[in-house]
């Protein structure tokens, strides 16, 4: 299918009349997922924590595609925030068909990169692990009251399957490995009405790639059988597939969007 720069295919209607929630959709992968879902025919709800300007940009892209979108501020470190979000959205939409837990802590760039090792660990445990668990529970409670059930998509990391040296990779392995294990068990717990799957991106050209040394960027290309960094649109395409009825017989599965670095 021909692709557009915003991550959706021309004439793509795989999510027609569905409602999709994407957390952390103010930039990068989350923004690309939201726009791709809209191009595939979905109405959107998106969340952001601090980047309201980015969230408004995402909303503008979605509205230009003729789809409805609701914005909500969300701090996943607050245990009740996801449940409150679900209750709020149930008043705005008659259902949420797919809940995509994209939001995560950044310990690679900006202020996060300057944190101590312990502070980074606390942050990824609070946001990535506890936040994903709380949000998934909120999604389950919401979807169990829907006749059509629903889909939950959580975000892991490809290298949790083989490991990677370094302080930040070790910390991400703690968080993203926990998300992967949790999602597989949750998939068994909530079947057959709710499907739970996992996206595990590899080296994706987001803010981290832009700040990485040229030598490291070339090293990633050399490591990758498909000979390039991935893009947020690459991840978005896989998210649209998992949210669609084309993936109706998939649950508890992991799609590694990584150009073959980990197989």
Buried (B, 14 or more C-beta within 10 A) or exposed (E): EEBEEBBBBEEBEBBEEBBBBBBBBBBBBBBBBBBBBBBBBBBBBBBBBEBEEBBEBBBEBBEEBEBBBBBBEBBBBEEEBBBEBBEEBBEEBEBBBBBBBBBBBBBBBEEBEEBEEEEBBBBBBBBBBBBBBBBBBBBBEBBEEBEEBBBBBBBBBBBBBEEBEEEBBBBBBBBBBBBBEBBBEBBEEBEEEBBBBBBBBBBBBBEBBEEBEEEEBEEBEEBBEEEEBBBBBBBBBBBBBBBBEEBEEBBBBBBBBBBEBBE
